[in-house]
Amino acid sequence: MSAGTVAIAVIDDRDLAMWDVYELGIACAVFGVPRPELHDPWYRIRLCAVSGEGAPDGSGLALRTPYGPDDLVGADTVIVPSVPDPCVAGDRELPEELLTALRRAAAGGARMVSMCTGAYALGAAGLLDGRRATAHWSHTADLAARFPEAEFDPSVLYVDDGDVLTSAGVSAGLDLCLHLVRRDLGAHVANQVARGMVVPAHRAGGQAQFIDLAVPAAADDGLAPVLEWAVDHLDLPLTVDGLARRAGMSPRTFYRRLRAATGTTPLQWLLDQRLARAQSLLEATDLPVERIGEASGLGSAANLRRHFLQHVGVTPTEYRRAFPARPDVPEPPEAAPPAGGDRSLRAGRPVPRGAARRRSAAGGSGWRGGRRPPTAGRPPS
């Protein structure tokens, strides 16, 4: 497990717009505050100033830093939290020295990350070609027109495409930063960071960014208690019909509203939660894999192994080796005996087609080896 160096590109360093400070602050708060009680050493951070031509002086904030664009190269992770509004509008070009540095950093093996309008910089550098990506929903149509070789999804909080990651706007950048910590240092560390920042480690189901005008915003409120209950009872043989009854909905309505709120099906949503639960238990306890399979609802040890290989890319044993056990974490309650039920949500059933591409933010693998399949962040409970 390694934290590494995070280099953050700060454009218009002499006149940083007030709004752009928010996403910059998110990255600094997550990666720039040492947390030796969680991992030592913590991330090393560089704020790399980029002064674009035509940038005004005097009305925003100025940054004082010894790092420039060339210092983006050689970092383990490069983040572009935003770009100036005139660059988004097309009134100004992004600095060529920034685009060159981004290309060099990517060629050197850096993990490339953008938040919201930072996707304009990754796109202009050619780093999103052939990739799935996202940004704030109000920008995705324009991004798709400017960078037709990329596939922009306006429905998700973030997209993890292995070595290129993008997030939606505003607070979705925090979701992505916590996901990066989860990938690097494990779920326990990411959860502790979130707790210290007084934010949920994962978004509640009703807080998903999913643009569907046919579903009123208040409609998600009825789902949140049911999804929270399901996460607390993953060892039970849950069914669509049973969860729909608990929500006071028909199965069809429950399916439609969960799909609109989370961007995925009930089967896949529950599989994501069970994988996340299994990962947490592997990281935080020394329970045998058979017990973890039962507690997470994934069933037998063989079934747990199959799902891990398919969705995480390693076996449970290999995953556990990456994280020391933490005996201070309580063991889960005894798993309930299997029970029947139509439309079963037990994870032993076949995974829907395309499920491997739709893993949630809760299922961040914490595994850094090789390129991983594209994953779209979703907000589980």
C-alpha positions in Angstrom: 0.0 0.0 0.0 1.4 3.3 -1.0 0.1 6.9 -0.9 2.6 8.5 -3.2 2.8 12.0 -4.6 -0.2 14.0 -5.7 0.4 17.0 -7.9 -2.5 19.4 -8.4 -2.6 21.8 -11.3 -3.8 25.3 -10.3 -4.6 27.4 -13.4 -4.6 31.2 -13.2 -2.6 31.0 -10.0 -2.5 34.8 -9.8 -6.2 35.2 -9.9 -7.9 32.0 -8.8 -11.7 32.3 -9.0 -13.5 31.9 -5.7 -15.7 29.1 -7.0 -12.6 27.1 -8.2 -11.2 27.2 -4.7 -13.8 24.7 -3.6 -12.6 21.8 -5.6 -9.0 22.7 -5.0 -9.8 22.7 -1.3 -11.3 19.3 -1.5 -8.1 17.8 -3.0 -5.9 19.6 -0.5 -8.1 18.5 2.5 -8.0 14.9 1.5 -4.4 14.5 0.3 -2.6 17.5 1.9 -3.4 16.9 5.6 -1.0 14.4 7.2 -2.8 11.5 8.9 0.0 9.5 10.5 -2.5 7.6 12.7 -4.0 6.1 9.5 -0.9 5.8 7.3 2.6 7.0 7.5 3.8 8.5 5.3 0.7 10.2 4.1 0.4 11.6 0.5 3.0 14.1 -0.6 1.3 17.1 -2.2 2.5 19.6 -4.8 0.4 22.6 -5.8 1.6 23.4 -9.4 0.9 26.9 -10.5 0.0 27.5 -14.2 -0.3 31.1 -15.3 -2.2 31.3 -18.5 -1.8 34.0 -21.0 -4.7 36.5 -20.8 -5.4 35.7 -17.2 -6.5 38.8 -15.3 -4.9 39.8 -12.0 -6.3 41.2 -8.8 -9.9 40.0 -8.3 -9.4 36.5 -7.0 -7.0 34.6 -4.8 -3.2 34.3 -5.5 -1.2 31.1 -4.9 2.3 31.1 -3.7 4.1 27.8 -4.4 7.5 26.7 -5.6 6.0 24.3 -8.1 5.2 24.9 -11.7 3.7 22.8 -14.6 6.9 20.8 -15.0 6.4 19.5 -11.5 3.2 17.6 -12.6 5.6 15.2 -14.3 6.9 12.4 -12.1 3.9 12.5 -9.6 2.0 9.3 -8.9 -1.3 11.1 -9.3 -2.1 14.3 -11.2 -5.3 16.2 -10.4 -6.9 19.0 -12.4 -9.6 20.3 -10.1 -11.1 22.8 -12.5 -10.3 25.1 -15.4 -11.2 28.9 -15.6 -14.6 29.7 -16.9 -13.3 31.5 -20.0 -11.6 28.3 -21.0 -14.9 26.4 -20.6 -16.7 29.0 -22.6 -14.1 28.9 -25.4 -13.0 32.5 -25.0 -9.5 31.5 -23.9 -7.3 28.5 -24.8 -5.9 26.4 -22.0 -2.1 27.0 -21.5 -0.1 24.8 -23.8 2.5 24.3 -21.1 -0.2 22.7 -19.0 -1.4 20.4 -21.8 2.2 19.4 -22.5 2.9 18.6 -18.9 -0.3 16.5 -18.6 0.7 14.5 -21.6 4.2 13.9 -20.2 2.8 13.0 -16.8 0.5 10.4 -18.3 3.2 9.0 -20.5 5.3 8.6 -17.4 2.7 6.4 -15.8 0.8 8.9 -13.6 -2.8 8.4 -12.6 -4.7 11.3 -14.3 -7.7 12.8 -12.4 -10.1 15.6 -13.1 -12.9 17.1 -11.1 -15.8 18.8 -12.9 -14.4 21.2 -15.5 -11.0 19.8 -15.1 -12.2 17.3 -17.8 -11.7 20.0 -20.3 -7.9 19.9 -19.6 -7.7 16.1 -19.8 -9.8 16.2 -23.0 -7.7 19.0 -24.6 -4.5 17.0 -23.8 -6.0 13.9 -25.6 -6.1 11.8 -22.5 -9.8 11.1 -22.7 -9.8 9.6 -26.2 -11.3 6.2 -26.2 -12.3 6.6 -22.5 -15.5 6.8 -20.5 -15.6 9.9 -18.4 -17.9 12.3 -16.7 -18.2 15.9 -15.5 -21.0 18.1 -14.1 -24.1 17.2 -16.1 -24.4 20.7 -17.4 -21.0 20.4 -19.2 -21.2 16.8 -20.5 -23.0 17.7 -23.8 -20.4 20.4 -24.6 -17.6 18.1 -23.6 -18.9 15.4 -25.9 -19.1 17.8 -28.8 -15.5 19.0 -28.2 -14.0 15.6 -27.6 -16.0 13.1 -29.7 -13.5 10.3 -29.1 -14.5 10.2 -25.4 -17.8 8.8 -24.0 -19.3 11.1 -21.4 -21.8 9.8 -18.9 -23.8 12.6 -17.1 -25.5 10.1 -14.7 -22.7 9.2 -12.4 -20.7 10.8 -9.6 -17.4 9.7 -11.0 -15.9 7.3 -13.5 -12.8 5.1 -12.7 -11.2 4.0 -15.9 -8.1 2.6 -14.3 -5.4 5.2 -14.8 -7.8 8.0 -15.8 -10.5 9.1 -13.4 -13.1 11.9 -13.7 -15.8 13.2 -11.4 -18.9 15.2 -11.7 -19.1 18.7 -10.2 -18.8 20.3 -6.8 -19.0 17.7 -4.0 -18.6 14.7 -6.3 -14.9 15.6 -6.3 -14.9 14.5 -2.7 -16.5 11.2 -3.6 -13.7 10.6 -6.1 -10.9 11.7 -3.7 -12.2 9.2 -1.1 -12.4 6.6 -3.8 -8.7 7.2 -4.6 -7.8 6.8 -0.9 -9.9 3.6 -0.8 -8.0 2.3 -3.9 -4.6 3.2 -2.4 -5.0 2.5 1.3 -8.1 0.5 1.8 -11.7 1.0 2.9 -10.9 1.4 6.6 -8.5 4.4 6.0 -11.0 6.0 3.5 -13.8 5.6 6.0 -11.7 7.2 8.8 -10.8 10.1 6.5 -14.5 10.6 5.7 -15.4 10.4 9.4 -12.9 13.1 10.2 -14.3 15.3 7.5 -17.8 14.7 8.9 -19.1 13.3 5.6 -20.4 9.9 4.6 -17.8 7.4 3.3 -20.4 6.6 0.6 -23.3 8.7 -0.6 -26.7 7.7 0.5 -28.8 6.1 -2.3 -31.1 9.1 -2.5 -28.2 11.5 -3.2 -27.2 10.0 -6.6 -26.6 12.4 -9.4 -28.8 10.9 -12.1 -30.7 13.1 -14.5 -34.2 11.8 -15.0 -36.8 14.4 -15.3 -39.6 11.8 -15.1 -38.6 11.1 -11.5 -39.2 14.0 -9.0 -36.3 14.7 -6.7 -38.3 13.9 -3.6 -39.0 10.4 -5.0 -35.6 9.1 -3.8 -36.5 9.9 -0.2 -38.6 6.7 0.1 -35.7 4.6 -1.0 -33.0 5.7 1.4 -34.4 3.9 4.5 -34.9 0.7 2.6 -31.5 0.8 1.1 -29.9 1.5 4.5 -31.9 -1.4 6.0 -30.7 -3.7 3.2 -27.0 -2.7 3.8 -27.5 -3.6 7.5 -29.0 -7.0 6.5 -26.8 -8.2 3.6 -26.6 -11.7 5.1 -30.4 -12.2 4.6 -31.9 -13.7 1.4 -33.2 -10.4 0.1 -35.7 -10.2 -2.8 -36.9 -7.4 -5.0 -40.5 -8.2 -3.9 -39.5 -8.1 -0.2 -37.7 -4.8 -0.5 -40.5 -3.3 -2.6 -43.0 -4.3 0.1 -40.8 -2.7 2.8 -40.7 0.5 0.7 -44.5 0.4 0.1 -44.0 0.1 -3.7 -44.8 -2.4 -6.4 -41.8 -4.4 -7.6 -41.9 -2.6 -10.9 -42.0 0.9 -9.3 -39.2 -0.1 -6.9 -37.0 -1.3 -9.8 -37.6 1.9 -11.7 -37.0 4.3 -8.8 -33.8 2.5 -7.7 -32.5 2.5 -11.2 -33.2 6.2 -11.5 -31.7 7.0 -8.1 -28.5 4.8 -8.4 -28.0 4.2 -12.1 -28.1 0.5 -11.7 -30.4 -2.5 -11.2 -31.5 -3.9 -7.8 -29.4 -7.0 -8.5 -26.3 -5.1 -9.3 -26.8 -2.6 -6.5 -27.0 -5.3 -4.0 -24.0 -7.2 -5.4 -22.0 -3.9 -5.1 -22.9 -3.6 -1.5 -22.0 -7.3 -0.8 -18.7 -7.0 -2.5 -17.9 -3.8 -0.5 -18.9 -5.6 2.8 -16.7 -8.5 1.9 -13.8 -6.2 1.1 -14.2 -4.4 4.4 -14.3 -7.7 6.4 -11.2 -9.0 4.6 -9.3 -5.8 5.4 -10.6 -5.3 8.9 -10.9 -8.8 10.4 -9.3 -12.3 10.4 -12.5 -14.1 9.8 -12.3 -17.1 7.5 -13.5 -16.6 4.0 -16.4 -18.9 4.5 -17.7 -16.7 7.3 -17.1 -13.6 5.3 -19.1 -15.1 2.4 -22.0 -15.7 4.7 -21.9 -12.4 6.5 -21.8 -10.5 3.2 -24.5 -12.6 1.5 -22.1 -13.8 -1.1 -22.6 -17.4 0.0 -19.9 -20.1 -0.1 -16.1 -19.5 -0.2 -16.2 -20.7 -3.8 -18.8 -18.1 -4.7 -17.0 -15.4 -2.9 -13.8 -16.2 -4.8 -15.7 -16.2 -8.1 -17.2 -12.8 -7.6 -13.8 -11.4 -6.4 -12.0 -12.6 -9.5 -14.8 -11.3 -11.7 -15.2 -7.9 -10.1 -12.1 -7.1 -8.2 -9.5 -9.0 -10.3 -7.9 -10.9 -7.4 -8.8 -13.7 -5.1 -10.0 -12.9 -1.5 -6.8 -14.3 -0.1 -4.7 -12.1 -2.4 -6.8 -9.1 -1.5 -6.4 -9.8 2.2 -2.6 -9.9 2.0 -2.6 -6.3 0.9 -4.3 -5.2 4.2 -3.4 -6.0 7.8 -6.2 -7.3 10.0 -7.7 -4.9 12.5 -9.1 -6.9 15.5 -10.7 -3.7 16.9 -13.5 -4.0 14.3 -16.4 -6.0 15.6 -17.4 -9.2 13.9 -20.7 -9.3 12.0 -23.7 -11.1 13.5 -24.4 -14.7 12.6 -25.7 -15.1 9.1 -29.3 -16.0 8.7 -30.1 -19.4 7.1 -31.0 -19.3 3.4 -34.6 -18.7 2.6 -36.6 -18.9 -0.6 -38.2 -16.0 -2.4 -39.0 -15.0 -6.0 -36.7 -12.6 -7.8 -33.9 -13.4 -5.4 -31.2 -10.8 -4.8 -28.8 -13.4 -3.3 -25.5 -12.7 -5.0 -25.1 -16.3 -6.0 -27.4 -15.8 -8.9 -25.9 -15.0 -12.4 -24.7 -11.4 -12.7 -26.5 -9.3 -15.3 -24.7 -8.6 -18.5 -22.5 -5.6 -18.2 -22.4 -5.7 -14.5 -18.6 -5.9 -14.4 -18.5 -2.4 -16.0 -20.9 -1.0 -13.4 -19.2 -1.5 -10.1 -20.0 1.1 -7.5 -17.9 3.5 -5.6 -18.4 1.2 -2.6 -16.7 -1.6 -4.4 -13.4 0.3 -4.9 -10.9 -2.6 -5.1 -8.0 -1.1 -3.2 -5.8 -3.0 -5.7 -3.2 -1.1 -7.7 -2.0 -3.8 -10.0 -2.5 -3.4 -13.7 -5.3 -1.6 -15.5 -8.8 -2.3 -14.1 -12.1 -2.4 -16.0 -13.9 1.0 -16.2 -16.1 1.6 -13.1 -18.7 4.2 -12.5 -19.0 5.6 -9.0 -22.4 5.2 -7.5 -23.6 6.3 -4.1 -24.4 3.2 -2.0 -25.8 3.7 1.5 
